[in-house]
Amino acid sequence: MAPDGNDRMAAPRDLPAVRQMSVAEAHALLASGGSVLVDTRSRNLFDNAHATGAISLPLSEIEAAHGAITLDGVPPDRLILLYCA
């Protein structure tokens, strides 16, 4: 039962919006298919090198959209793992 007393399942949006996690936890989420890896560096840096399977969404675009971003082709039930390096 949800904390508010309703009999609904907790949706991903009920989780903290942003949190840090270990590399091992990120690997496990990616391996389970429940997440997508997003590289927040500039497109030039992404094109130069990026993690296998990552998609590019530069932080500048996230900021320009005031955080209201959509990732085409990513199911809404997937966790989005943001990284920069």
Residue pairs with C-beta under 8 A, 6 or more apart in sequence:
1 7
2 8
2 9
2 10
2 14
12 77
12 79
21 29
21 81
26 35
26 37
26 81
26 83
29 35
29 79
29 81
30 37
30 53
30 81
34 77
34 78
34 79
35 78
35 79
35 80
35 81
36 55
36 71
36 74
36 78
36 79
36 80
36 81
37 51
37 53
37 54
37 55
37 81
37 83
38 54
38 55
38 56
38 57
38 71
38 80
38 81
38 82
38 83
39 45
39 46
39 50
39 51
39 54
39 55
39 56
39 57
39 83
39 84
40 57
40 58
40 59
40 62
40 82
40 83
40 84
41 50
41 56
41 58
41 59
41 84
41 85
42 58
42 60
43 56
43 58
46 54
46 56
46 58
50 56
51 83
54 83
55 71
55 74
57 69
57 71
59 84
61 69
62 69
71 80
74 80
